[in-house]
Amino acid sequence: MNADTRAPDLMHLRDIHKTYHLGEIDLRVLKGVSLNIARGEFVALMGTSGSGKSTLMNILGCLDRPTSGEYWLDGREISGLPAKERARLRNRIIGFVFQNFNLLPRTTALENVLIPLGYSQEHLSEHHMEERAEALLKKVGLADRIDHQPSQLSGGEQQRVAIARSLVNRPQVLLADEPTGNLDSRTSDEILQMFQQLHAEGITIVLVTHDPGVARHASRIIYVKDGLVTPNPVPFCIGQAE
């Protein structure tokens, strides 16, 4: 895609560093990362264990803040925002899908999807919230599983609930951290096809993975190695994750 026809960047990182202070030891995880992710892109962040890709995702998702550098999200520089403001921005713009699903065990699929709406600034009525959640569960193929709890669902079904939950606040970007890590190959393909469909509908997707087979579903792969973005594929071992 030519630079003059690309959509404006949704995410822009400039010289991002992240250092963790562990007692007297300073652990440098990100060492000057700069990258752009345009609106509507489907990007894979790929790297081996310890590469820094999960730390990078946490910064992109406003779950953590950099030690130094600039992070522009939706046209706003947010690297110095306090935790409460980051949470407000995160809830409005970003949806998350995790490897372990992170569903509440004794609540139904519908109730799990409804949870983010409790923090929404839309102030929907209970009827409209349930209507939206039910529509999303139908969209991910779970119209007949709405009242089931996670223990009554397969791994693939649980991940579909998690995807519906991630979409309920109508985010601009979906961050998926090893979303197929606990799924068999057939179910993984189904989930990845779902991400491709969401991408086709205009949602920006950032997929974190160590698996080149998963990364190939994205339109662009960003390789992370030793805390830096590298232009070349990184060495990897199947089954190795950060």
Secondary structure, DSSP 8 states (H G I E B T S, - for coil): --GGGS--EEEEEEEEEEEEEETTEEEEEEEEEEEEEETT-EEEEE--TTSSHHHHHHHHTTSS--SEEEEEETTEE-TT--HHHHHHHHHHHEEEEETT----TTS-HHHHHHGGGGG-SS---HHHHHHHHHHHHHHTT-TT-TT--GGGS-HHHHHHHHHHHHHTT--SEEEEESTTTTS-HHHHHHHHHHHHHHHHTT-EEEEEES-HHHHTTSSEEEEEETTEEESS-----TT---
